[in-house]
Amino acid sequence: MIMVNIFDVKAKLSEYLEAVGRGERVMICKRNRPIAELRRVDAAPAARRLGTAVGTVTIPASFFEPLPDDVLEGFEGRPPRNERASRGAESSATHGPKNRRRK
């Protein structure tokens, strides 16, 4: 492992990158304390081949039909219709700042 200070890395970066390419590890120090490490990156894994699961999954036609309104409302962050109707019937005495406890 090669240990160098920031000043040296700035001055000779290409040399240290060549050393990293050969498999060396370069420890970069600030005031003689390690702060970073340069090391070679392993090759990326090979790309997976597309189409290897063809025929193993069946998607029913109903998957492509529109969702019911109550399900859509849940995704949109609105309460279902039956809950919205009942909220208006609640008395204001159970809600609001007057009934909140202070801690």
C-alpha atoms as an extended CHARMM CRD file, in Angstrom:
* protein
*
       103  EXT
         1         1  MET       CA              0.0000000000        0.0000000000        0.0000000000  PROA      1               0.0000000000
         2         2  ILE       CA              1.2180000000        3.4550000000       -0.9220000000  PROA      2               0.0000000000
         3         3  MET       CA              0.6130000000        6.2890000000        1.5670000000  PROA      3               0.0000000000
         4         4  VAL       CA              0.6840000000        9.8490000000        0.2200000000  PROA      4               0.0000000000
         5         5  ASN       CA             -0.3700000000       13.2910000000        1.3760000000  PROA      5               0.0000000000
         6         6  ILE       CA             -2.9180000000       15.3950000000       -0.4970000000  PROA      6               0.0000000000
         7         7  PHE       CA             -0.2350000000       17.6830000000       -1.9230000000  PROA      7               0.0000000000
         8         8  ASP       CA              1.5230000000       14.7160000000       -3.5720000000  PROA      8               0.0000000000
         9         9  VAL       CA             -1.7320000000       13.3740000000       -4.9920000000  PROA      9               0.0000000000
        10        10  LYS       CA             -2.5040000000       16.7510000000       -6.5550000000  PROA      10              0.0000000000
        11        11  ALA       CA              0.9470000000       16.8990000000       -8.1200000000  PROA      11              0.0000000000
        12        12  LYS       CA              1.1640000000       13.2810000000       -9.3490000000  PROA      12              0.0000000000
        13        13  LEU       CA             -2.4040000000       12.0230000000       -9.7150000000  PROA      13              0.0000000000
        14        14  SER       CA             -1.7760000000       10.2620000000      -13.0320000000  PROA      14              0.0000000000
        15        15  GLU       CA              1.1490000000        8.3010000000      -11.5400000000  PROA      15              0.0000000000
        16        16  TYR       CA             -0.9600000000        7.1210000000       -8.6150000000  PROA      16              0.0000000000
        17        17  LEU       CA             -3.8200000000        6.1700000000      -10.9210000000  PROA      17              0.0000000000
        18        18  GLU       CA             -1.4110000000        4.0360000000      -12.9510000000  PROA      18              0.0000000000
        19        19  ALA       CA             -0.3100000000        2.3200000000       -9.7260000000  PROA      19              0.0000000000
        20        20  VAL       CA             -3.9500000000        1.6770000000       -8.8440000000  PROA      20              0.0000000000
        21        21  GLY       CA             -4.4510000000        0.1870000000      -12.3040000000  PROA      21              0.0000000000
        22        22  ARG       CA             -1.6420000000       -2.2830000000      -11.5530000000  PROA      22              0.0000000000
        23        23  GLY       CA             -3.4310000000       -3.3780000000       -8.3800000000  PROA      23              0.0000000000
        24        24  GLU       CA             -1.7780000000       -1.1200000000       -5.7900000000  PROA      24              0.0000000000
        25        25  ARG       CA             -3.8420000000        0.6130000000       -3.1210000000  PROA      25              0.0000000000
        26        26  VAL       CA             -3.1250000000        4.2820000000       -2.4670000000  PROA      26              0.0000000000
        27        27  MET       CA             -3.9700000000        5.7190000000        0.9460000000  PROA      27              0.0000000000
        28        28  ILE       CA             -4.4590000000        9.5000000000        0.8170000000  PROA      28              0.0000000000
        29        29  CYS       CA             -3.5840000000       11.3080000000        4.0370000000  PROA      29              0.0000000000
        30        30  LYS       CA             -4.2280000000       14.7630000000        5.4260000000  PROA      30              0.0000000000
        31        31  ARG       CA             -1.5990000000       15.7950000000        7.9450000000  PROA      31              0.0000000000
        32        32  ASN       CA             -0.4010000000       12.1790000000        7.9730000000  PROA      32              0.0000000000
        33        33  ARG       CA             -3.8420000000       10.8110000000        8.8850000000  PROA      33              0.0000000000
        34        34  PRO       CA             -5.6230000000        8.5880000000        6.3500000000  PROA      34              0.0000000000
        35        35  ILE       CA             -8.7790000000       10.1720000000        4.9120000000  PROA      35              0.0000000000
        36        36  ALA       CA             -9.3500000000        8.2880000000        1.6460000000  PROA      36              0.0000000000
        37        37  GLU       CA             -8.2270000000        5.2820000000       -0.2990000000  PROA      37              0.0000000000
        38        38  LEU       CA             -7.7970000000        4.7700000000       -4.0240000000  PROA      38              0.0000000000
        39        39  ARG       CA             -8.2280000000        1.2100000000       -5.2100000000  PROA      39              0.0000000000
        40        40  ARG       CA             -9.0020000000       -0.5480000000       -8.4530000000  PROA      40              0.0000000000
        41        41  VAL       CA            -12.6610000000       -1.0920000000       -9.2570000000  PROA      41              0.0000000000
        42        42  ASP       CA            -13.6210000000       -4.6510000000      -10.1060000000  PROA      42              0.0000000000
        43        43  ALA       CA            -15.1810000000       -5.2590000000      -13.4860000000  PROA      43              0.0000000000
        44        44  ALA       CA            -18.9320000000       -4.7830000000      -13.6100000000  PROA      44              0.0000000000
        45        45  PRO       CA            -20.9560000000       -8.0110000000      -13.6510000000  PROA      45              0.0000000000
        46        46  ALA       CA            -22.1560000000       -9.1830000000      -17.0320000000  PROA      46              0.0000000000
        47        47  ALA       CA            -25.5660000000       -7.9360000000      -18.0770000000  PROA      47              0.0000000000
        48        48  ARG       CA            -28.4000000000      -10.3880000000      -17.5300000000  PROA      48              0.0000000000
        49        49  ARG       CA            -29.9620000000      -11.8380000000      -20.6070000000  PROA      49              0.0000000000
        50        50  LEU       CA            -33.5150000000      -10.6590000000      -21.2870000000  PROA      50              0.0000000000
        51        51  GLY       CA            -36.3110000000      -13.0910000000      -21.9530000000  PROA      51              0.0000000000
        52        52  THR       CA            -35.1970000000      -15.9920000000      -19.7640000000  PROA      52              0.0000000000
        53        53  ALA       CA            -38.5630000000      -16.1230000000      -17.9340000000  PROA      53              0.0000000000
        54        54  VAL       CA            -40.7940000000      -16.0430000000      -21.0190000000  PROA      54              0.0000000000
        55        55  GLY       CA            -43.7850000000      -18.3170000000      -20.5180000000  PROA      55              0.0000000000
        56        56  THR       CA            -43.3170000000      -18.8010000000      -16.7760000000  PROA      56              0.0000000000
        57        57  VAL       CA            -45.6070000000      -15.9360000000      -15.7150000000  PROA      57              0.0000000000
        58        58  THR       CA            -49.2130000000      -15.5230000000      -16.8260000000  PROA      58              0.0000000000
        59        59  ILE       CA            -50.8940000000      -12.1360000000      -16.4490000000  PROA      59              0.0000000000
        60        60  PRO       CA            -54.7010000000      -12.2900000000      -16.5300000000  PROA      60              0.0000000000
        61        61  ALA       CA            -56.6450000000       -9.8840000000      -18.7520000000  PROA      61              0.0000000000
        62        62  SER       CA            -58.2860000000       -8.3670000000      -15.6450000000  PROA      62              0.0000000000
        63        63  PHE       CA            -54.8890000000       -6.9090000000      -14.7350000000  PROA      63              0.0000000000
        64        64  PHE       CA            -55.3040000000       -4.3270000000      -17.5070000000  PROA      64              0.0000000000
        65        65  GLU       CA            -58.8590000000       -3.3010000000      -16.5600000000  PROA      65              0.0000000000
        66        66  PRO       CA            -59.4060000000        0.0130000000      -14.7190000000  PROA      66              0.0000000000
        67        67  LEU       CA            -59.2960000000       -0.1190000000      -10.9230000000  PROA      67              0.0000000000
        68        68  PRO       CA            -62.4720000000        0.4570000000       -8.8990000000  PROA      68              0.0000000000
        69        69  ASP       CA            -63.0270000000        4.0200000000       -7.6250000000  PROA      69              0.0000000000
        70        70  ASP       CA            -62.5120000000        3.1050000000       -3.9600000000  PROA      70              0.0000000000
        71        71  VAL       CA            -59.0970000000        1.6100000000       -4.7340000000  PROA      71              0.0000000000
        72        72  LEU       CA            -58.0660000000        4.6490000000       -6.7930000000  PROA      72              0.0000000000
        73        73  GLU       CA            -59.1000000000        6.9790000000       -3.9770000000  PROA      73              0.0000000000
        74        74  GLY       CA            -56.8010000000        5.0850000000       -1.6220000000  PROA      74              0.0000000000
        75        75  PHE       CA            -53.8570000000        5.6200000000       -3.9850000000  PROA      75              0.0000000000
        76        76  GLU       CA            -54.6760000000        9.3140000000       -4.3070000000  PROA      76              0.0000000000
        77        77  GLY       CA            -54.6580000000        9.8100000000       -0.5380000000  PROA      77              0.0000000000
        78        78  ARG       CA            -58.3790000000       10.4690000000       -0.1920000000  PROA      78              0.0000000000
        79        79  PRO       CA            -60.4300000000        8.4260000000        2.2650000000  PROA      79              0.0000000000
        80        80  PRO       CA            -62.9510000000        6.0240000000        0.7280000000  PROA      80              0.0000000000
        81        81  ARG       CA            -66.3680000000        7.5320000000        0.0110000000  PROA      81              0.0000000000
        82        82  ASN       CA            -68.1010000000        5.8040000000        2.9280000000  PROA      82              0.0000000000
        83        83  GLU       CA            -65.6140000000        7.3820000000        5.3900000000  PROA      83              0.0000000000
        84        84  ARG       CA            -65.9560000000       10.8540000000        3.8440000000  PROA      84              0.0000000000
        85        85  ALA       CA            -69.7300000000       10.8100000000        4.2660000000  PROA      85              0.0000000000
        86        86  SER       CA            -69.5500000000        9.7850000000        7.9200000000  PROA      86              0.0000000000
        87        87  ARG       CA            -67.0200000000       12.4740000000        8.8380000000  PROA      87              0.0000000000
        88        88  GLY       CA            -69.4870000000       15.2620000000        8.1390000000  PROA      88              0.0000000000
        89        89  ALA       CA            -71.9770000000       13.7570000000       10.5660000000  PROA      89              0.0000000000
        90        90  GLU       CA            -69.5830000000       13.8210000000       13.5380000000  PROA      90              0.0000000000
        91        91  SER       CA            -70.1470000000       16.5690000000       16.0590000000  PROA      91              0.0000000000
        92        92  SER       CA            -67.5820000000       19.3200000000       16.2780000000  PROA      92              0.0000000000
        93        93  ALA       CA            -67.4380000000       18.7730000000       20.0480000000  PROA      93              0.0000000000
        94        94  THR       CA            -65.1870000000       15.7370000000       19.5390000000  PROA      94              0.0000000000
        95        95  HSD       CA            -62.7660000000       17.6000000000       17.2730000000  PROA      95              0.0000000000
        96        96  GLY       CA            -60.9450000000       20.8680000000       17.4370000000  PROA      96              0.0000000000
        97        97  PRO       CA            -58.5400000000       22.7230000000       19.6930000000  PROA      97              0.0000000000
        98        98  LYS       CA            -60.8860000000       22.8890000000       22.6940000000  PROA      98              0.0000000000
        99        99  ASN       CA            -60.6080000000       19.1610000000       23.3770000000  PROA      99              0.0000000000
       100       100  ARG       CA            -56.8570000000       18.8010000000       22.8570000000  PROA      100             0.0000000000
       101       101  ARG       CA            -54.7530000000       18.1300000000       25.9040000000  PROA      101             0.0000000000
       102       102  ARG       CA            -51.7120000000       20.2090000000       26.5380000000  PROA      102             0.0000000000
       103       103  LYS       CA            -48.5580000000       18.4580000000       27.5660000000  PROA      103             0.0000000000
